[in-house]
Amino acid sequence: MSTAREQPDPRATLRSGLPDRYLTPDDIAVIFKVPKETVYQWRRKHVGPPGFRIGKYVRYDPAAVHAYVTQRTADDRTAA
């Protein structure tokens, strides 16, 4: 029996609705299957899903990430 709490897959969390927590840069890297450094580059360049700071930590609102993906999908469909 394991006493460590298992972390849910962030992609599954987004598919099933809003999670009960804000997402971390690690979560964003897993969702988009990119290195964490890419997530930080997106933030510096003001591209990618919008994040915000809580003290020294960057967090992402799952609703904003979902809206970002929806907008990117719509943009790609109109560009094709």
DSSP file (Angstrom, degrees, kcal/mol; ACC not computed):
  #  RESIDUE AA STRUCTURE BP1 BP2  ACC     N-H-->O    O-->H-N    N-H-->O    O-->H-N    TCO  KAPPA ALPHA  PHI   PSI    X-CA   Y-CA   Z-CA
    1    1 A M              0   0    0      0, 0.0     2,-0.4     0, 0.0     0, 0.0   0.000 360.0 360.0 360.0 126.4    0.0    0.0    0.0
    2    2 A S        -     0   0    0      1,-0.1     0, 0.0     2,-0.1     0, 0.0  -0.721 360.0-169.6 -92.4 134.1    1.5    3.3   -1.1
    3    3 A T        +     0   0    0     -2,-0.4     2,-0.3     2,-0.1    -1,-0.1   0.618  60.7  99.6 -94.6 -14.6    1.2    6.4    1.2
    4    4 A A  S    S-     0   0    0      1,-0.1     2,-0.5     0, 0.0    -2,-0.1  -0.532  79.0-122.4 -73.3 135.2    2.4    8.8   -1.5
    5    5 A R        -     0   0    0     -2,-0.3     2,-0.2     1,-0.0    -1,-0.1  -0.659  25.2-129.8 -80.3 126.9   -0.4   10.6   -3.2
    6    6 A E        -     0   0    0     -2,-0.5    -1,-0.0     1,-0.1     0, 0.0  -0.555  16.3-127.4 -79.2 139.4   -0.4   10.1   -7.0
    7    7 A Q        -     0   0    0     -2,-0.2     2,-0.1     1,-0.1    -1,-0.1  -0.698  25.0-122.0 -85.0 134.6   -0.6   13.1   -9.2
    8    8 A P        -     0   0    0      0, 0.0    -1,-0.1     0, 0.0     3,-0.0  -0.382  32.6 -96.0 -72.4 155.4   -3.3   13.1  -11.9
    9    9 A D     >  -     0   0    0      1,-0.2     4,-2.0    -2,-0.1     3,-0.4  -0.606  30.5-144.4 -68.5 119.5   -2.4   13.4  -15.5
   10   10 A P  H  > S+     0   0    0      0, 0.0     4,-2.1     0, 0.0     5,-0.2   0.842  98.5  56.1 -59.4 -33.3   -2.9   17.1  -16.3
   11   11 A R  H  > S+     0   0    0      1,-0.2     4,-1.9     2,-0.2     5,-0.1   0.914 108.0  47.4 -64.5 -41.2   -4.1   16.3  -19.8
   12   12 A A  H  > S+     0   0    0     -3,-0.4     4,-1.9     1,-0.2    -1,-0.2   0.865 108.7  55.9 -66.0 -35.4   -6.8   14.1  -18.4
   13   13 A T  H  X S+     0   0    0     -4,-2.0     4,-0.6     1,-0.2    -2,-0.2   0.918 108.2  47.1 -62.6 -43.8   -7.7   16.8  -15.9
   14   14 A L  H >< S+     0   0    0     -4,-2.1     3,-0.7     1,-0.2    -1,-0.2   0.875 111.0  52.1 -66.8 -36.7   -8.3   19.3  -18.7
   15   15 A R  H 3< S+     0   0    0     -4,-1.9    -1,-0.2     1,-0.2    -2,-0.2   0.863 111.5  46.3 -66.7 -34.8  -10.4   16.8  -20.7
   16   16 A S  H 3< S-     0   0    0     -4,-1.9     2,-0.3     1,-0.3    -1,-0.2   0.482 124.5 -85.8 -90.1  -0.9  -12.7   16.0  -17.8
   17   17 A G  S << S-     0   0    0     -3,-0.7    -1,-0.3    -4,-0.6     0, 0.0  -0.770  73.5 -19.6 126.8-173.2  -13.3   19.7  -16.8
   18   18 A L        -     0   0    0     -2,-0.3    -4,-0.1    -3,-0.1    -3,-0.0  -0.483  64.5-129.7 -72.0 131.4  -11.6   22.3  -14.6
   19   19 A P        -     0   0    0      0, 0.0    -1,-0.1     0, 0.0     4,-0.1  -0.268  19.0-115.9 -73.2 168.7   -9.1   20.9  -12.1
   20   20 A D  S    S+     0   0    0      2,-0.1     2,-0.3    -2,-0.0    -2,-0.0   0.168  94.8  48.1 -91.8  19.1   -9.3   22.0   -8.5
   21   21 A R  S    S-     0   0    0      0, 0.0     2,-0.2     0, 0.0     0, 0.0  -0.984  88.5 -99.8-150.9 159.3   -5.9   23.6   -8.7
   22   22 A Y        -     0   0    0     -2,-0.3     2,-0.2    39,-0.1    39,-0.2  -0.503  45.5-110.6 -76.7 153.1   -3.9   26.0  -10.9
   23   23 A L  B     -A   60   0A   0     37,-2.9    37,-2.2    -2,-0.2    -1,-0.1  -0.559  24.9-141.0 -87.7 149.9   -1.4   24.4  -13.3
   24   24 A T     >  -     0   0    0     -2,-0.2     4,-2.2    35,-0.2     5,-0.2  -0.541  31.7-102.0 -98.8 167.6    2.4   24.7  -13.0
   25   25 A P  H  > S+     0   0    0      0, 0.0     4,-2.4     0, 0.0     5,-0.2   0.864 125.5  56.6 -57.6 -34.4    4.9   25.1  -15.7
   26   26 A D  H  > S+     0   0    0      2,-0.2     4,-2.1     1,-0.2     5,-0.2   0.919 106.0  49.8 -61.3 -42.7    5.7   21.4  -15.4
   27   27 A D  H  > S+     0   0    0      1,-0.2     4,-2.9     2,-0.2    -1,-0.2   0.920 110.3  49.9 -60.8 -44.2    2.0   20.6  -16.0
   28   28 A I  H  X S+     0   0    0     -4,-2.2     4,-2.4     1,-0.2    -1,-0.2   0.901 109.0  52.3 -62.9 -41.1    2.0   22.8  -19.1
   29   29 A A  H  X>S+     0   0    0     -4,-2.4     5,-1.9     1,-0.2     4,-0.8   0.897 112.4  45.7 -61.6 -40.4    5.1   21.1  -20.4
   30   30 A V  H  <5S+     0   0    0     -4,-2.1     3,-0.4     3,-0.2    -2,-0.2   0.928 111.7  51.4 -67.9 -45.5    3.4   17.7  -20.0
   31   31 A I  H  <5S+     0   0    0     -4,-2.9    -2,-0.2     1,-0.2    -1,-0.2   0.922 121.6  31.8 -58.5 -46.2    0.2   18.8  -21.6
   32   32 A F  H  <5S-     0   0    0     -4,-2.4    -1,-0.2    -5,-0.2    -2,-0.2   0.444 104.8-126.6 -94.3  -0.6    1.9   20.2  -24.7
   33   33 A K  T  <5 +     0   0    0     -4,-0.8    -3,-0.2    -3,-0.4    -4,-0.1   0.934  66.3 126.2  53.9  52.0    4.8   17.6  -24.6
   34   34 A V      < -     0   0    0     -5,-1.9    -1,-0.2    -6,-0.2    -2,-0.1  -0.898  68.5 -87.9-129.8 160.4    7.5   20.3  -24.7
   35   35 A P    >>  -     0   0    0      0, 0.0     4,-1.2     0, 0.0     3,-0.8  -0.346  37.0-117.6 -64.8 152.1   10.5   20.9  -22.5
   36   36 A K  H 3> S+     0   0    0      1,-0.3     4,-1.9     2,-0.2     5,-0.2   0.853 115.0  62.5 -59.9 -34.3    9.8   23.1  -19.5
   37   37 A E  H 3> S+     0   0    0      1,-0.2     4,-2.3     2,-0.2    -1,-0.3   0.861  98.5  56.3 -59.9 -34.8   12.3   25.7  -20.9
   38   38 A T  H <> S+     0   0    0     -3,-0.8     4,-2.6     2,-0.2    -1,-0.2   0.904 104.1  53.0 -62.3 -40.9   10.0   26.1  -23.9
   39   39 A V  H  X S+     0   0    0     -4,-1.2     4,-1.8     1,-0.2    -2,-0.2   0.918 110.3  47.1 -60.1 -44.0    7.2   27.0  -21.5
   40   40 A Y  H  X S+     0   0    0     -4,-1.9     4,-2.2     2,-0.2    -1,-0.2   0.869 110.5  52.5 -67.3 -36.2    9.4   29.7  -19.9
   41   41 A Q  H  X S+     0   0    0     -4,-2.3     4,-2.4     2,-0.2    -2,-0.2   0.912 106.6  53.3 -64.5 -41.8   10.4   31.0  -23.4
   42   42 A W  H  X>S+     0   0    0     -4,-2.6     5,-2.8     1,-0.2     4,-0.6   0.917 109.4  49.2 -56.7 -42.7    6.7   31.3  -24.3
   43   43 A R  H ><5S+     0   0    0     -4,-1.8     3,-0.8     1,-0.2    -2,-0.2   0.923 111.1  48.1 -65.2 -44.0    6.1   33.3  -21.2
   44   44 A R  H 3<5S+     0   0    0     -4,-2.2    -1,-0.2     1,-0.2    -2,-0.2   0.861 116.7  43.6 -63.0 -35.5    9.1   35.6  -22.0
   45   45 A K  H 3<5S-     0   0    0     -4,-2.4    -1,-0.2    -5,-0.2    -2,-0.2   0.447 111.6-120.6 -89.7  -1.6    7.9   36.1  -25.6
   46   46 A H  T <<5S+     0   0    0     -3,-0.8     2,-0.3    -4,-0.6    -3,-0.2   0.887  75.0 117.1  60.2  42.0    4.3   36.5  -24.6
   47   47 A V      < +     0   0    0     -5,-2.8    -1,-0.3    -6,-0.2    -2,-0.1  -0.825  47.9  40.2-125.3 169.2    3.1   33.5  -26.6
   48   48 A G  S    S-     0   0    0     -2,-0.3     3,-0.1    -3,-0.1    -9,-0.0  -0.236 108.0 -20.3  82.4-178.4    1.5   30.3  -25.4
   49   49 A P  S    S-     0   0    0      0, 0.0     2,-0.2     0, 0.0    16,-0.1  -0.332  79.0-103.9 -64.6 143.3   -1.1   30.1  -22.7
   50   50 A P        -     0   0    0      0, 0.0    11,-0.5     0, 0.0     2,-0.2  -0.478  41.9-174.2 -72.7 134.5   -1.2   33.0  -20.3
   51   51 A G        -     0   0    0     -2,-0.2     2,-0.3     9,-0.2     9,-0.2  -0.709   7.5-155.8-117.7 172.6    0.3   32.5  -16.9
   52   52 A F  E     -B   59   0B   0      7,-2.6     7,-3.1    -2,-0.2     2,-0.4  -0.969  19.0-109.8-146.5 160.3    0.4   34.7  -13.8
   53   53 A R  E     -B   58   0B   0     -2,-0.3     2,-0.5     5,-0.2     5,-0.2  -0.744  16.6-173.2 -98.1 139.9    2.7   35.0  -10.8
   54   54 A I  E >  S-B   57   0B   0      3,-3.0     3,-2.0    -2,-0.4     2,-0.4  -0.907  77.0 -55.4-122.0  97.5    1.9   34.1   -7.2
   55   55 A G  T 3  S-     0   0    0     -2,-0.5    -2,-0.0     1,-0.3     0, 0.0  -0.550 122.6 -18.1  64.6-124.5    4.9   35.4   -5.5
   56   56 A K  T 3  S+     0   0    0     -2,-0.4     2,-0.3    -3,-0.1    -1,-0.3   0.423 122.1  92.6 -91.8   1.6    7.9   33.8   -7.2
   57   57 A Y  E <   -B   54   0B   0     -3,-2.0    -3,-3.0   -33,-0.0     2,-0.4  -0.759  65.9-141.0-102.7 141.9    5.8   31.0   -8.8
   58   58 A V  E     +B   53   0B   0     -2,-0.3     2,-0.3    -5,-0.2    -5,-0.2  -0.842  25.8 179.3 -96.7 134.2    4.2   31.0  -12.2
   59   59 A R  E     -B   52   0B   0     -7,-3.1    -7,-2.6    -2,-0.4     2,-0.4  -0.926  17.6-144.4-133.0 159.2    0.7   29.4  -12.4
   60   60 A Y  B     -A   23   0A   0    -37,-2.2   -37,-2.9    -2,-0.3    -9,-0.2  -0.987  16.4-130.0-127.6 131.3   -1.8   28.8  -15.2
   61   61 A D    >>  -     0   0    0    -11,-0.5     4,-2.2    -2,-0.4     3,-0.5  -0.691  17.9-140.5 -76.6 123.9   -5.6   29.0  -14.9
   62   62 A P  H 3> S+     0   0    0      0, 0.0     4,-2.5     0, 0.0     5,-0.2   0.843 102.4  55.4 -56.9 -34.2   -6.9   25.8  -16.5
   63   63 A A  H 3> S+     0   0    0      2,-0.2     4,-2.3     1,-0.2     5,-0.1   0.894 108.1  48.3 -65.8 -38.8   -9.8   27.8  -18.1
   64   64 A A  H <> S+     0   0    0     -3,-0.5     4,-2.3     2,-0.2    -1,-0.2   0.876 111.2  50.3 -68.4 -37.5   -7.3   30.1  -19.7
   65   65 A V  H  X S+     0   0    0     -4,-2.2     4,-2.3     2,-0.2    -2,-0.2   0.922 111.5  48.2 -65.3 -43.4   -5.2   27.2  -21.0
   66   66 A H  H  X S+     0   0    0     -4,-2.5     4,-2.5     1,-0.2    -2,-0.2   0.916 111.7  49.5 -62.7 -43.2   -8.4   25.6  -22.5
   67   67 A A  H  X S+     0   0    0     -4,-2.3     4,-2.6     2,-0.2    -1,-0.2   0.883 109.3  53.0 -63.0 -38.7   -9.4   28.9  -24.1
   68   68 A Y  H  X S+     0   0    0     -4,-2.3     4,-2.6     2,-0.2    -2,-0.2   0.934 110.9  45.9 -61.2 -47.1   -5.8   29.3  -25.6
   69   69 A V  H  X S+     0   0    0     -4,-2.3     4,-2.4     1,-0.2    -2,-0.2   0.912 112.5  50.9 -63.6 -42.7   -6.1   25.8  -27.1
   70   70 A T  H  X S+     0   0    0     -4,-2.5     4,-2.2     2,-0.2    -1,-0.2   0.916 112.0  47.1 -60.8 -44.1   -9.6   26.5  -28.4
   71   71 A Q  H  X S+     0   0    0     -4,-2.6     4,-2.7     2,-0.2    -2,-0.2   0.916 111.7  49.9 -65.7 -43.6   -8.4   29.8  -30.0
   72   72 A R  H  X S+     0   0    0     -4,-2.6     4,-2.3     2,-0.2    -1,-0.2   0.897 110.7  50.5 -61.6 -40.1   -5.3   28.1  -31.6
   73   73 A T  H  X S+     0   0    0     -4,-2.4     4,-1.9     2,-0.2    -1,-0.2   0.924 112.0  46.9 -63.2 -44.7   -7.5   25.4  -33.0
   74   74 A A  H  X S+     0   0    0     -4,-2.2     4,-1.9     1,-0.2    -2,-0.2   0.905 111.5  51.5 -64.0 -42.1   -9.9   27.9  -34.5
   75   75 A D  H  X S+     0   0    0     -4,-2.7     4,-1.6     1,-0.2    -2,-0.2   0.902 109.6  50.0 -62.0 -41.4   -7.0   30.0  -35.9
   76   76 A D  H  X S+     0   0    0     -4,-2.3     4,-1.1     1,-0.2    -1,-0.2   0.868 109.0  52.3 -66.0 -36.0   -5.5   26.9  -37.6
   77   77 A R  H  < S+     0   0    0     -4,-1.9    -1,-0.2     1,-0.2    -2,-0.2   0.890 111.5  45.4 -67.8 -38.4   -8.8   25.9  -39.1
   78   78 A T  H  < S+     0   0    0     -4,-1.9    -1,-0.2     1,-0.2    -2,-0.2   0.780 111.4  53.5 -76.5 -25.5   -9.3   29.4  -40.7
   79   79 A A  H  <        0   0    0     -4,-1.6    -1,-0.2     1,-0.2    -2,-0.2   0.721 360.0 360.0 -78.8 -21.7   -5.7   29.5  -41.9
   80   80 A A     <        0   0    0     -4,-1.1    -1,-0.2    -3,-0.2    -2,-0.1   0.477 360.0 360.0 -76.9 360.0   -6.0   26.2  -43.8
